[in-house]
Amino acid sequence: DAMVIQNPRYQVTQFGKPVTLSCSQTLNHNVMYWYQQKSSQAPKLLFHYYDKDFNNEADTPDNFQSRRPNTSFCFLDIRSPGLGDTAMYLCATSGIGTDGNQPQHFGDGTRLSIL
Amino acid sequence: GEDVEQSLFLSVREGDSSVINCTYTDSSSTYLYWYKQEPGAGLQLLTYIFSNMDMKQDQRLTVLLNKKDKHLSLRIADTQTGDSAIYFCAATGGSYIPTFGRGTSLIVHP
């Protein structure tokens, strides 16, 4: 009963070739997040959507963009991947409301390799 | 902003208890979380505690919160080899977005 689903699980792409990672959720959560995680490091927040409002972290490279066409789906686009973008990309969701905040729920991640 | 610190490694013998420690800096943190990450997988929520609680127990897991010292711990009773993973502590600070520690790698040996 996967609730946050990321596709693909593994992606290999060439230096400079655009790539899109996808995330879908069945939790009806209003917030969706994208994290980048490199080996032996904490997840690093790239950006998140609070409903339709996009929130970019100050140090997220311009190369990284996101789309959220509806509540259930969110995409991470990397326009011109560099070797340093090789990492695990994690999608997470949470429900934020007046009755309290729910913990983040994570997908299994997409392991991206840039060659 | 919030800063979360954890020790990087912990090694225990199977059947013993494991205690993973975490400190945070923002006293306004409302929610404190423990996540588990197995190799090649995402983060799995193990448990969480509200700042108005001192302790929470869930089967083999016990979370202790010392708000005065801004210290959080996760105790795993009867640690099994399947518990080997990286454990992340996270705190919300004054935001709904948690800040993660670098993770503690738990190694369980026979």
Backbone of each chain as ProteinMPNN parsed JSONL, in Angstrom:
{"seq_chain_A": "DAMVIQNPRYQVTQFGKPVTLSCSQTLNHNVMYWYQQKSSQAPKLLFHYYDKDFNNEADTPDNFQSRRPNTSFCFLDIRSPGLGDTAMYLCATSGIGTDGNQPQHFGDGTRLSIL", "coords_chain_A": {"N_chain_A": [[0.835, -1.207, 0.0], [1.679, 1.372, -1.052], [2.099, 4.805, -0.424], [3.341, 7.128, -1.119], [4.709, 7.486, -4.12], [7.432, 7.02, -6.172], [8.838, 7.524, -9.355], [11.226, 7.089, -11.959], [12.688, 4.261, -10.14], [15.38, 4.014, -10.504], [17.589, 5.962, -12.423], [19.546, 6.65, -15.156], [21.398, 9.037, -16.79], [22.719, 11.2, -19.366], [25.32, 13.612, -19.059], [24.184, 16.882, -19.067], [21.785, 16.272, -20.343], [18.341, 16.754, -20.227], [16.268, 15.739, -17.477], [13.461, 14.204, -15.913], [11.893, 13.593, -12.88], [9.357, 11.803, -11.152], [6.631, 12.032, -8.803], [4.005, 10.704, -6.928], [1.074, 10.785, -4.856], [-1.161, 9.235, -2.525], [-2.284, 10.218, -0.306], [-3.561, 12.578, -0.091], [-2.318, 14.844, 0.859], [-1.472, 18.258, 1.538], [1.012, 19.392, 1.223], [3.969, 19.025, -0.626], [7.255, 17.831, -1.04], [10.619, 18.101, -2.299], [13.67, 16.474, -1.937], [17.24, 16.328, -1.995], [19.61, 13.807, -1.629], [22.808, 13.023, -0.818], [25.477, 10.627, -0.591], [25.871, 9.363, 2.688], [24.88, 11.65, 3.887], [22.584, 14.054, 5.292], [19.176, 14.433, 4.158], [18.654, 17.042, 1.818], [16.732, 19.835, 1.519], [15.204, 20.868, -1.439], [13.022, 22.249, -2.638], [9.545, 23.076, -1.997], [6.017, 22.519, -2.31], [3.334, 24.226, -1.04], [0.18, 23.577, -1.01], [-0.743, 25.134, -3.918], [1.304, 26.865, -3.916], [4.6, 27.632, -4.607], [7.723, 27.061, -3.097], [10.938, 27.917, -2.975], [14.164, 26.817, -1.964], [16.845, 28.882, -0.837], [19.406, 28.174, -1.691], [19.093, 26.39, -3.747], [20.019, 25.21, -6.891], [19.513, 26.965, -10.015], [19.112, 25.277, -12.081], [17.405, 23.3, -11.24], [14.01, 22.574, -11.226], [10.463, 22.612, -10.548], [7.213, 21.119, -10.831], [3.765, 21.131, -10.085], [1.058, 19.794, -11.041], [-1.404, 18.985, -10.03], [-3.064, 18.008, -6.919], [-2.111, 15.462, -6.388], [0.232, 14.875, -7.818], [3.707, 15.555, -8.384], [6.558, 16.971, -9.92], [10.048, 16.766, -10.562], [12.296, 18.596, -12.327], [15.338, 18.51, -13.962], [17.282, 20.586, -15.662], [19.766, 20.711, -17.055], [21.667, 18.43, -16.291], [24.482, 18.047, -14.137], [27.598, 16.385, -13.272], [27.764, 16.519, -10.534], [25.18, 16.319, -9.703], [24.47, 13.773, -9.318], [22.803, 11.642, -7.217], [20.537, 10.577, -4.582], [17.119, 11.195, -4.946], [14.527, 12.36, -3.099], [11.079, 12.298, -2.528], [8.581, 13.779, -0.541], [5.628, 14.011, 1.511], [3.289, 15.966, 3.405], [0.637, 16.664, 5.711], [-0.663, 19.713, 6.451], [-2.4, 21.671, 8.68], [-5.048, 23.475, 10.391], [-5.643, 21.937, 12.507], [-3.356, 20.819, 13.294], [-0.039, 19.55, 12.517], [1.042, 17.032, 10.313], [3.371, 14.275, 10.259], [6.109, 14.012, 7.895], [5.822, 11.947, 5.044], [7.679, 9.685, 3.197], [8.672, 8.806, -0.143], [10.211, 5.97, -1.854], [12.353, 6.926, -3.198], [14.384, 8.139, -5.957], [17.155, 6.975, -7.528], [19.571, 8.739, -9.015], [21.879, 8.827, -11.61], [24.44, 10.538, -13.167], [26.18, 10.511, -16.146]], "CA_chain_A": [[0.0, 0.0, 0.0], [2.565, 2.533, -1.123], [1.321, 6.029, -0.349], [4.117, 8.105, -1.875], [5.307, 6.628, -5.141], [8.367, 7.754, -7.027], [9.261, 6.847, -10.584], [11.599, 5.68, -11.8], [13.521, 3.998, -8.966], [16.754, 4.263, -10.933], [17.66, 6.706, -13.676], [20.892, 6.994, -15.606], [21.279, 9.963, -17.9], [23.987, 11.793, -19.779], [25.641, 14.983, -18.688], [23.532, 17.905, -19.87], [20.511, 15.836, -20.926], [17.276, 16.998, -19.241], [15.658, 14.565, -16.865], [12.3, 14.485, -15.065], [11.534, 12.581, -11.889], [7.966, 12.02, -10.777], [6.168, 11.635, -7.483], [2.557, 10.776, -6.753], [0.676, 10.447, -3.493], [-2.567, 8.871, -2.311], [-2.611, 10.665, 1.05], [-4.263, 13.867, -0.184], [-1.604, 15.847, 1.643], [-1.403, 19.532, 0.832], [2.394, 19.831, 1.026], [4.867, 18.05, -1.255], [8.644, 18.278, -0.928], [11.699, 17.38, -2.976], [14.956, 16.493, -1.266], [18.397, 15.679, -2.607], [20.426, 13.181, -0.589], [24.061, 12.424, -1.264], [25.923, 9.536, 0.267], [26.249, 9.648, 4.078], [24.456, 12.991, 4.28], [21.163, 14.267, 5.555], [18.435, 14.958, 3.007], [18.733, 18.497, 1.668], [15.494, 20.314, 0.896], [15.369, 21.673, -2.653], [11.842, 23.126, -2.68], [8.299, 22.386, -1.657], [4.737, 23.147, -2.651], [2.268, 24.274, -0.032], [-0.929, 23.657, -1.981], [-0.184, 25.499, -5.224], [2.375, 27.85, -3.716], [5.942, 27.074, -4.749], [8.697, 27.646, -2.183], [12.274, 27.478, -3.366], [15.216, 27.101, -0.991], [17.729, 29.924, -1.379], [20.621, 27.635, -2.302], [18.777, 25.412, -4.789], [20.487, 25.721, -8.186], [18.475, 27.318, -11.0], [19.005, 24.073, -12.898], [16.364, 22.446, -10.67], [12.686, 23.183, -11.228], [9.425, 21.669, -10.135], [5.831, 21.364, -11.258], [2.739, 20.375, -9.364], [-0.159, 20.023, -11.828], [-2.586, 18.745, -9.181], [-2.714, 17.642, -5.544], [-1.497, 14.135, -6.277], [1.475, 14.697, -8.553], [4.726, 16.6, -8.362], [7.678, 16.585, -10.755], [11.337, 17.451, -10.427], [12.969, 18.708, -13.611], [16.716, 18.993, -13.944], [17.379, 21.04, -17.056], [21.059, 20.351, -17.632], [22.326, 17.79, -15.135], [25.93, 17.924, -14.068], [28.059, 15.202, -12.536], [27.491, 16.745, -9.116], [23.764, 16.084, -9.41], [24.288, 12.356, -8.991], [22.313, 11.595, -5.837], [19.189, 10.046, -4.384], [16.122, 12.265, -4.852], [13.42, 11.889, -2.268], [9.837, 13.067, -2.471], [7.863, 13.592, 0.715], [4.384, 14.765, 1.637], [2.754, 16.091, 4.758], [-0.619, 17.389, 5.817], [-0.546, 20.851, 7.351], [-3.701, 22.282, 8.826], [-5.319, 24.179, 11.646], [-5.731, 20.962, 13.593], [-2.039, 20.274, 13.589], [0.808, 19.139, 11.404], [1.322, 15.612, 10.219], [4.766, 14.01, 9.883], [6.379, 13.766, 6.495], [5.867, 10.581, 4.533], [8.625, 9.674, 2.093], [8.729, 7.734, -1.128], [11.429, 5.16, -1.82], [13.45, 7.663, -3.815], [14.93, 7.831, -7.289], [18.631, 7.094, -7.53], [19.93, 9.345, -10.298], [23.31, 8.822, -11.938], [24.781, 11.351, -14.341], [27.432, 9.984, -16.715]], "C_chain_A": [[0.866, 1.253, 0.0], [1.731, 3.798, -1.188], [2.011, 7.169, -1.063], [4.961, 7.285, -2.852], [6.191, 7.464, -6.037], [8.748, 6.884, -8.221], [10.242, 7.716, -11.354], [12.381, 5.472, -10.504], [14.991, 4.292, -9.28], [16.715, 4.974, -12.279], [19.122, 7.019, -13.963], [20.733, 7.912, -16.806], [22.643, 10.598, -18.194], [24.116, 13.212, -19.259], [24.925, 15.942, -19.64], [22.187, 17.515, -20.461], [19.392, 15.999, -19.901], [16.655, 15.709, -18.732], [14.516, 15.024, -15.96], [12.047, 13.299, -14.153], [10.107, 12.869, -11.433], [7.652, 11.461, -9.394], [4.653, 11.732, -7.461], [2.217, 10.325, -5.339], [-0.816, 10.14, -3.438], [-3.067, 9.367, -0.959], [-3.444, 11.947, 1.068], [-3.625, 14.937, 0.708], [-1.438, 17.132, 0.84], [0.032, 20.011, 0.573], [3.203, 18.694, 0.405], [6.263, 18.654, -1.335], [9.544, 17.464, -1.858], [12.997, 17.6, -2.214], [16.011, 15.855, -2.161], [19.231, 15.082, -1.459], [21.654, 12.557, -1.219], [24.557, 11.466, -0.193], [26.368, 10.039, 1.636], [25.883, 11.061, 4.515], [22.971, 13.02, 4.611], [20.461, 14.683, 4.266], [18.482, 16.483, 3.002], [17.489, 18.962, 0.913], [15.814, 21.201, -0.299], [14.261, 22.715, -2.753], [10.64, 22.335, -2.199], [7.112, 23.196, -2.146], [3.832, 23.066, -1.43], [1.0, 24.586, -0.819], [-0.314, 24.014, -3.349], [0.993, 26.463, -5.118], [3.738, 27.174, -3.715], [6.907, 27.816, -3.827], [10.077, 27.068, -2.481], [13.247, 27.758, -2.234], [16.249, 28.021, -1.652], [18.922, 29.338, -2.13], [20.33, 26.539, -3.324], [19.205, 25.965, -6.142], [19.327, 25.983, -9.139], [18.179, 26.17, -11.959], [17.838, 23.17, -12.472], [15.045, 23.211, -10.66], [11.662, 22.128, -10.851], [8.082, 22.11, -10.672], [4.905, 20.541, -10.388], [1.415, 20.627, -10.07], [-1.447, 19.801, -11.058], [-2.114, 18.267, -7.804], [-1.863, 16.388, -5.488], [-0.105, 14.02, -6.872], [2.411, 15.881, -8.388], [5.932, 16.082, -9.146], [8.91, 17.411, -10.417], [12.006, 17.418, -11.791], [14.384, 19.229, -13.381], [17.082, 19.311, -15.38], [18.666, 20.579, -17.732], [21.904, 19.72, -16.532], [23.837, 17.785, -15.27], [26.308, 16.708, -13.234], [27.745, 15.314, -11.052], [26.038, 16.537, -8.728], [23.457, 14.612, -9.186], [23.949, 12.235, -7.514], [21.031, 10.774, -5.794], [18.252, 11.245, -4.253], [14.883, 11.705, -4.18], [12.248, 12.859, -2.351], [9.176, 12.769, -1.126], [6.588, 14.416, 0.687], [4.065, 14.938, 3.107], [1.453, 16.874, 4.705], [-0.49, 18.476, 6.862], [-1.908, 21.501, 7.453], [-3.879, 22.913, 10.19], [-5.419, 23.209, 12.82], [-4.401, 20.271, 13.852], [-1.29, 19.848, 12.349], [1.052, 17.645, 11.459], [2.784, 15.404, 9.84], [4.899, 13.847, 8.372], [6.368, 12.271, 6.196], [6.708, 10.59, 3.271], [8.341, 8.542, 1.111], [10.047, 6.983, -1.015], [12.606, 5.809, -2.538], [13.729, 7.233, -5.238], [16.432, 8.035, -7.198], [19.042, 7.545, -8.924], [21.442, 9.328, -10.463], [23.524, 9.604, -13.218], [26.138, 10.873, -14.854], [28.051, 10.992, -17.683]], "O_chain_A": [[0.802, 2.077, 0.912], [0.753, 3.855, -1.933], [1.352, 8.082, -1.56], [5.814, 6.494, -2.448], [5.766, 8.478, -6.59], [8.948, 5.675, -8.099], [10.101, 8.938, -11.394], [12.705, 6.452, -9.832], [15.741, 4.76, -8.422], [15.919, 4.637, -13.155], [19.835, 7.575, -13.128], [20.002, 7.586, -17.742], [23.572, 10.538, -17.389], [23.124, 13.91, -19.051], [25.044, 15.829, -20.86], [21.507, 18.367, -21.034], [19.48, 15.438, -18.808], [16.535, 14.723, -19.459], [14.587, 16.078, -15.329], [11.993, 12.152, -14.597], [9.697, 14.025, -11.337], [8.315, 10.551, -8.896], [4.08, 12.72, -7.919], [2.971, 9.583, -4.708], [-1.618, 10.697, -4.189], [-4.148, 8.981, -0.515], [-3.963, 12.348, 2.11], [-4.308, 15.815, 1.236], [-1.283, 17.098, -0.381], [0.241, 20.936, -0.212], [3.131, 17.55, 0.852], [6.43, 19.83, -1.655], [9.268, 16.303, -2.161], [13.376, 18.726, -1.89], [15.721, 14.972, -2.968], [19.517, 15.749, -0.465], [21.546, 11.664, -2.059], [24.111, 11.499, 0.954], [27.129, 11.0, 1.745], [26.511, 11.611, 5.419], [22.215, 12.119, 4.248], [21.1, 15.234, 3.37], [18.367, 17.127, 4.045], [17.236, 18.521, -0.208], [16.585, 22.154, -0.196], [14.522, 23.905, -2.929], [10.693, 21.119, -2.017], [7.206, 24.404, -2.363], [3.597, 21.995, -0.87], [0.781, 25.722, -1.241], [0.529, 23.281, -3.865], [1.6, 26.827, -6.125], [3.996, 26.265, -2.927], [6.911, 29.046, -3.78], [10.335, 25.885, -2.263], [13.177, 28.813, -1.606], [16.49, 27.947, -2.857], [19.399, 29.933, -3.096], [21.249, 25.826, -3.728], [18.803, 27.069, -6.512], [18.296, 25.314, -9.082], [17.112, 26.117, -12.571], [17.348, 22.369, -13.268], [14.961, 24.333, -10.161], [11.943, 20.929, -10.835], [7.841, 23.288, -10.931], [5.215, 19.412, -10.007], [0.714, 21.581, -9.733], [-2.48, 20.375, -11.402], [-0.915, 18.138, -7.56], [-0.987, 16.267, -4.631], [0.665, 13.148, -6.467], [1.988, 17.032, -8.269], [6.286, 14.907, -9.051], [8.824, 18.581, -10.043], [12.252, 16.347, -12.346], [14.599, 20.236, -12.707], [17.182, 18.415, -16.217], [18.637, 20.108, -18.869], [22.745, 20.38, -15.92], [24.394, 17.555, -16.343], [25.467, 16.089, -12.583], [27.488, 14.308, -10.39], [25.701, 16.574, -7.545], [22.318, 14.246, -8.897], [24.717, 12.673, -6.657], [20.513, 10.338, -6.822], [18.554, 12.199, -3.535], [14.283, 10.727, -4.626], [12.414, 14.075, -2.254], [9.214, 11.638, -0.642], [6.476, 15.39, -0.057], [4.511, 14.159, 3.95], [1.205, 17.644, 3.777], [-0.234, 18.191, 8.031], [-2.513, 21.848, 6.438], [-2.981, 22.887, 11.031], [-5.297, 23.606, 13.979], [-4.34, 19.259, 14.55], [-1.856, 19.794, 11.257], [1.244, 17.072, 12.531], [3.378, 16.254, 9.176], [3.923, 13.58, 7.672], [6.839, 11.452, 6.985], [6.483, 11.404, 2.375], [7.844, 7.478, 1.48], [10.894, 7.315, -0.185], [13.726, 5.299, -2.492], [13.371, 6.136, -5.668], [16.915, 9.11, -6.843], [18.876, 6.808, -9.896], [22.186, 9.755, -9.58], [22.866, 9.357, -14.228], [27.118, 10.831, -14.11], [29.106, 10.726, -18.258]]}, "seq_chain_B": "GEDVEQSLFLSVREGDSSVINCTYTDSSSTYLYWYKQEPGAGLQLLTYIFSNMDMKQDQRLTVLLNKKDKHLSLRIADTQTGDSAIYFCAATGGSYIPTFGRGTSLIVHP", "coords_chain_B": {"N_chain_B": [[18.393, 29.561, 12.387], [17.152, 26.183, 12.859], [19.323, 23.691, 14.204], [20.476, 20.419, 14.067], [21.997, 17.778, 15.722], [23.716, 14.68, 15.623], [25.349, 11.71, 16.762], [27.563, 9.85, 14.627], [27.899, 7.087, 14.332], [26.917, 3.897, 15.684], [27.475, 0.934, 17.363], [26.203, -2.193, 18.21], [25.54, -5.206, 20.065], [23.6, -7.962, 18.987], [20.43, -8.338, 20.487], [20.982, -6.689, 22.614], [20.204, -3.415, 24.043], [19.77, -0.449, 22.111], [20.784, 2.918, 22.068], [20.158, 5.909, 20.647], [21.231, 9.159, 20.257], [20.324, 12.659, 20.123], [20.625, 16.131, 19.568], [19.124, 19.369, 19.563], [18.612, 22.794, 18.554], [16.637, 24.774, 18.561], [14.382, 25.962, 20.739], [11.716, 26.258, 20.3], [10.792, 24.13, 18.904], [8.236, 22.041, 17.921], [7.502, 19.541, 17.076], [9.184, 16.443, 17.086], [11.064, 14.055, 15.41], [11.766, 10.621, 14.551], [13.349, 8.907, 12.02], [13.927, 6.057, 9.922], [16.312, 4.753, 7.711], [16.91, 2.435, 5.304], [19.399, 0.759, 3.265], [19.446, 2.161, 0.029], [16.803, 2.958, 0.093], [13.9, 5.027, 0.869], [13.061, 7.385, 3.52], [11.715, 6.09, 6.45], [9.114, 6.733, 8.602], [9.512, 6.323, 12.001], [8.685, 7.015, 14.619], [7.249, 9.727, 16.534], [7.295, 12.661, 18.604], [5.526, 14.996, 20.556], [6.262, 18.284, 21.715], [5.205, 18.722, 24.204], [5.368, 16.432, 25.582], [7.182, 14.011, 27.539], [7.997, 11.457, 27.194], [7.602, 8.691, 25.017], [6.301, 5.56, 24.171], [6.52, 2.803, 22.018], [6.0, -0.263, 21.286], [8.994, -1.841, 20.747], [10.326, 0.515, 20.801], [11.41, 3.442, 22.472], [11.029, 6.789, 23.107], [12.678, 9.522, 24.456], [12.407, 12.78, 25.705], [14.117, 15.63, 26.584], [13.441, 18.678, 27.298], [14.635, 20.857, 28.459], [17.364, 20.501, 28.105], [17.329, 20.254, 25.429], [17.411, 17.729, 24.163], [17.06, 14.654, 22.607], [16.249, 11.233, 22.571], [16.407, 7.913, 21.211], [15.48, 4.77, 22.043], [16.058, 1.436, 21.334], [14.813, -1.56, 22.121], [16.039, -4.918, 22.676], [17.665, -5.281, 20.288], [17.782, -6.128, 16.864], [19.268, -7.768, 13.971], [17.953, -6.845, 11.762], [17.448, -4.255, 12.432], [19.578, -2.782, 11.716], [20.591, 0.103, 10.166], [20.331, 3.508, 8.953], [19.584, 6.079, 11.17], [17.627, 8.878, 11.432], [17.249, 11.899, 13.115], [14.889, 14.502, 13.505], [13.776, 17.869, 13.706], [11.272, 20.394, 14.099], [11.61, 23.098, 14.634], [10.65, 26.48, 14.355], [8.956, 26.127, 12.273], [6.906, 24.363, 9.827], [8.494, 22.695, 8.468], [10.763, 20.135, 8.808], [14.085, 20.011, 10.192], [16.814, 18.019, 9.48], [19.083, 15.805, 11.173], [22.436, 14.528, 10.573], [22.266, 11.826, 10.607], [22.515, 8.632, 12.205], [24.426, 5.832, 11.933], [23.488, 2.666, 12.568], [24.893, -0.284, 13.585], [24.4, -3.653, 13.885], [25.663, -6.43, 15.381], [26.212, -10.0, 15.489]], "CA_chain_B": [[17.556, 28.406, 12.126], [17.345, 24.975, 13.66], [20.483, 22.85, 13.945], [20.256, 19.12, 14.699], [23.255, 17.037, 15.756], [23.671, 13.28, 16.044], [26.588, 10.964, 16.564], [27.483, 9.255, 13.3], [27.924, 5.626, 14.334], [26.655, 3.151, 16.914], [27.59, -0.505, 17.14], [25.679, -2.94, 19.352], [25.399, -6.658, 19.883], [22.209, -8.423, 18.843], [19.776, -8.613, 21.758], [21.191, -5.573, 23.533], [19.454, -2.19, 23.735], [20.503, 0.623, 21.408], [20.309, 4.262, 22.384], [20.653, 6.895, 19.678], [21.017, 10.48, 20.834], [20.164, 13.785, 19.205], [20.401, 17.433, 20.196], [18.621, 20.383, 18.649], [18.925, 24.119, 19.102], [15.5, 25.695, 18.622], [13.499, 25.563, 21.831], [10.312, 26.325, 19.881], [10.451, 22.921, 18.145], [6.985, 21.456, 18.403], [7.496, 18.127, 16.715], [10.511, 15.835, 16.947], [10.821, 12.815, 14.683], [12.809, 9.653, 14.241], [13.168, 8.187, 10.768], [14.874, 4.97, 9.637], [16.584, 4.602, 6.283], [17.665, 1.245, 4.922], [20.168, 1.041, 2.035], [18.729, 2.303, -1.227], [15.38, 3.227, 0.3], [13.552, 6.33, 1.412], [12.998, 7.472, 4.974], [10.512, 5.513, 7.035], [8.82, 7.326, 9.905], [9.441, 5.335, 13.085], [7.893, 7.542, 15.716], [7.486, 11.15, 16.768], [6.86, 13.095, 19.922], [5.214, 16.415, 20.667], [7.135, 18.942, 22.702], [4.584, 18.74, 25.532], [5.526, 15.092, 26.142], [8.534, 13.671, 27.968], [8.321, 10.094, 26.804], [6.616, 7.968, 24.217], [6.737, 4.18, 23.963], [5.801, 2.124, 20.941], [6.586, -1.598, 21.186], [10.4, -1.872, 21.188], [10.894, 1.864, 20.71], [11.107, 4.417, 23.515], [11.583, 8.117, 22.837], [12.758, 10.403, 25.612], [12.645, 14.178, 25.355], [14.521, 16.544, 27.649], [13.295, 19.995, 26.655], [15.566, 21.811, 29.072], [18.667, 20.317, 27.47], [17.08, 20.094, 23.984], [18.012, 16.425, 23.891], [16.095, 13.623, 22.224], [16.891, 9.933, 22.388], [15.61, 6.78, 20.737], [15.973, 3.506, 22.57], [15.511, 0.245, 20.693], [15.022, -2.723, 22.991], [16.243, -6.207, 21.993], [18.042, -4.896, 18.923], [17.934, -7.231, 15.921], [20.072, -7.425, 12.786], [17.092, -6.075, 10.867], [17.429, -2.852, 12.855], [20.74, -2.105, 11.124], [20.12, 1.126, 9.225], [20.669, 4.867, 9.382], [18.48, 6.674, 11.898], [17.656, 10.338, 11.369], [16.477, 12.723, 14.017], [14.456, 15.733, 12.834], [13.037, 18.791, 14.569], [10.583, 21.366, 13.256], [11.929, 24.494, 14.898], [9.465, 27.33, 14.325], [8.344, 25.947, 10.956], [6.351, 23.017, 9.611], [9.483, 21.919, 7.726], [11.757, 19.642, 9.753], [15.529, 20.0, 9.92], [17.332, 16.681, 9.757], [20.464, 15.564, 11.518], [23.191, 13.815, 9.537], [21.979, 10.406, 10.661], [23.368, 7.725, 12.967], [24.472, 4.501, 11.332], [23.428, 1.619, 13.593], [25.391, -1.587, 13.126], [24.065, -4.698, 14.846], [26.445, -7.627, 15.062], [25.768, -11.175, 16.262]], "C_chain_B": [[17.908, 27.237, 13.02], [18.612, 24.259, 13.227], [20.287, 21.559, 14.73], [21.542, 18.307, 14.592], [23.025, 15.619, 16.258], [25.078, 12.711, 15.934], [26.441, 10.131, 15.301], [27.356, 7.737, 13.305], [27.56, 5.078, 15.706], [26.721, 1.678, 16.57], [27.109, -1.231, 18.389], [25.63, -4.42, 19.016], [23.907, -7.0, 19.806], [21.635, -8.805, 20.207], [19.952, -7.519, 22.797], [20.244, -4.426, 23.17], [20.372, -1.207, 23.016], [19.924, 1.951, 21.86], [20.979, 5.243, 21.428], [20.256, 8.278, 20.186], [21.011, 11.577, 19.785], [20.009, 15.056, 20.03], [19.927, 18.414, 19.14], [18.765, 21.745, 19.326], [17.712, 25.013, 19.316], [14.493, 25.224, 19.667], [12.023, 25.623, 21.438], [9.9, 25.107, 19.064], [9.235, 22.243, 18.745], [6.956, 19.95, 18.201], [8.926, 17.64, 16.56], [10.303, 14.416, 16.438], [12.047, 11.913, 14.684], [12.417, 8.905, 12.97], [14.256, 7.121, 10.646], [15.069, 4.889, 8.135], [17.457, 3.379, 6.061], [18.361, 1.527, 3.594], [19.281, 1.101, 0.796], [17.258, 2.627, -1.097], [15.165, 4.649, 0.796], [13.545, 6.299, 2.924], [11.652, 6.952, 5.463], [10.29, 6.138, 8.412], [8.692, 6.227, 10.952], [8.483, 5.804, 14.176], [8.132, 9.041, 15.804], [6.879, 11.526, 18.112], [6.56, 14.583, 19.86], [6.031, 17.02, 21.8], [6.508, 18.99, 24.091], [4.633, 17.361, 26.199], [6.986, 14.889, 26.563], [8.971, 12.316, 27.433], [7.193, 9.537, 25.94], [7.155, 6.574, 23.979], [5.866, 3.539, 22.901], [6.512, 0.815, 20.687], [8.05, -1.549, 21.638], [11.046, -0.495, 21.236], [10.448, 2.726, 21.883], [11.802, 5.723, 23.152], [11.554, 8.911, 24.13], [13.104, 11.806, 25.154], [12.971, 14.974, 26.61], [14.525, 17.943, 27.049], [14.306, 21.007, 27.196], [16.921, 21.74, 28.373], [18.557, 20.221, 25.949], [17.744, 18.798, 23.505], [16.903, 15.408, 23.668], [16.851, 12.301, 22.096], [15.884, 8.901, 21.912], [16.247, 5.511, 21.281], [15.265, 2.372, 21.842], [15.843, -0.93, 21.587], [15.235, -3.972, 22.139], [16.59, -5.988, 20.521], [18.319, -6.128, 18.071], [18.77, -6.784, 14.718], [19.256, -6.614, 11.78], [16.96, -4.611, 11.253], [18.626, -2.087, 12.309], [20.269, -1.165, 10.018], [20.694, 2.466, 9.673], [19.423, 5.472, 10.007], [18.648, 8.195, 11.916], [16.727, 10.927, 12.421], [16.08, 13.982, 13.247], [13.632, 16.564, 13.801], [12.455, 19.895, 13.71], [10.991, 22.814, 13.523], [10.647, 25.307, 14.92], [8.668, 27.173, 13.044], [7.669, 24.583, 10.879], [7.351, 22.125, 8.892], [10.559, 21.445, 8.692], [13.188, 19.837, 9.252], [16.059, 18.649, 10.356], [18.757, 16.734, 10.28], [21.143, 14.769, 10.41], [22.958, 12.314, 9.566], [23.003, 9.627, 11.471], [23.287, 6.352, 12.327], [24.549, 3.467, 12.442], [23.865, 0.299, 12.98], [25.116, -2.589, 14.234], [24.841, -5.951, 14.462], [26.053, -8.771, 15.99], [26.547, -11.339, 17.561]], "O_chain_B": [[18.837, 27.298, 13.826], [18.942, 24.218, 12.042], [19.97, 21.594, 15.919], [22.108, 18.165, 13.508], [22.251, 15.386, 17.186], [25.889, 13.165, 15.127], [25.331, 9.744, 14.937], [26.773, 7.16, 12.388], [27.843, 5.686, 16.738], [26.102, 1.226, 15.607], [27.55, -0.926, 19.498], [25.673, -4.823, 17.854], [23.077, -6.391, 20.481], [22.278, -9.508, 20.985], [19.175, -7.424, 23.747], [19.574, -4.457, 22.137], [21.574, -1.142, 23.274], [18.711, 2.087, 22.015], [22.202, 5.382, 21.407], [19.093, 8.528, 20.504], [21.604, 11.449, 18.714], [19.343, 15.056, 21.065], [20.284, 18.303, 17.967], [19.011, 21.827, 20.53], [17.745, 25.911, 20.156], [13.833, 24.2, 19.487], [11.169, 25.101, 22.155], [8.771, 25.051, 18.576], [9.211, 21.914, 19.931], [6.457, 19.196, 19.036], [9.772, 18.324, 15.983], [9.476, 13.67, 16.962], [13.186, 12.364, 14.798], [11.323, 8.352, 12.858], [15.352, 7.261, 11.189], [14.103, 4.95, 7.373], [18.582, 3.294, 6.554], [17.958, 2.436, 2.869], [18.472, 0.206, 0.55], [16.53, 2.574, -2.088], [16.113, 5.372, 1.101], [13.966, 5.32, 3.54], [10.597, 7.328, 4.952], [11.163, 6.081, 9.278], [7.874, 5.318, 10.816], [7.587, 5.07, 14.595], [9.086, 9.565, 15.23], [6.059, 10.798, 18.672], [7.263, 15.339, 19.189], [6.436, 16.322, 22.73], [7.205, 19.27, 25.066], [4.021, 17.147, 27.246], [7.898, 15.509, 26.016], [10.16, 12.062, 27.243], [6.018, 9.865, 26.109], [8.323, 6.407, 23.628], [4.646, 3.707, 22.883], [7.506, 0.771, 19.962], [8.32, -1.244, 22.799], [12.191, -0.359, 21.667], [9.271, 2.745, 22.245], [13.011, 5.754, 22.921], [10.533, 8.967, 24.816], [13.986, 11.998, 24.317], [12.202, 14.99, 27.571], [15.478, 18.346, 26.381], [14.766, 21.894, 26.476], [17.544, 22.762, 28.085], [19.57, 20.118, 25.257], [18.533, 18.797, 22.561], [15.946, 15.319, 24.436], [17.964, 12.264, 21.571], [14.685, 9.0, 22.172], [17.412, 5.221, 21.009], [14.038, 2.347, 21.744], [17.012, -1.26, 21.788], [14.698, -4.087, 21.037], [15.886, -6.46, 19.628], [19.005, -7.054, 18.503], [18.954, -5.591, 14.478], [19.803, -5.798, 11.038], [16.421, -3.812, 10.487], [18.68, -0.863, 12.428], [19.628, -1.591, 9.056], [21.445, 2.543, 10.645], [18.333, 5.389, 9.441], [19.671, 8.72, 12.356], [15.582, 10.503, 12.584], [16.854, 14.473, 12.424], [12.881, 16.027, 14.615], [13.055, 20.295, 12.713], [10.728, 23.679, 12.688], [9.643, 24.847, 15.464], [7.797, 27.992, 12.753], [7.843, 23.747, 11.766], [7.101, 20.932, 8.717], [11.209, 22.269, 9.336], [13.453, 19.829, 8.05], [15.788, 18.19, 11.466], [19.543, 17.595, 9.886], [20.505, 14.385, 9.43], [23.393, 11.599, 8.663], [24.198, 9.918, 11.433], [22.205, 5.78, 12.195], [25.54, 3.392, 13.168], [23.294, -0.172, 11.996], [25.54, -2.404, 15.375], [24.693, -6.469, 13.355], [25.621, -8.551, 17.121], [26.293, -12.275, 18.319]]}, "name": "protein", "num_of_chains": 2, "seq": "DAMVIQNPRYQVTQFGKPVTLSCSQTLNHNVMYWYQQKSSQAPKLLFHYYDKDFNNEADTPDNFQSRRPNTSFCFLDIRSPGLGDTAMYLCATSGIGTDGNQPQHFGDGTRLSILGEDVEQSLFLSVREGDSSVINCTYTDSSSTYLYWYKQEPGAGLQLLTYIFSNMDMKQDQRLTVLLNKKDKHLSLRIADTQTGDSAIYFCAATGGSYIPTFGRGTSLIVHP"}
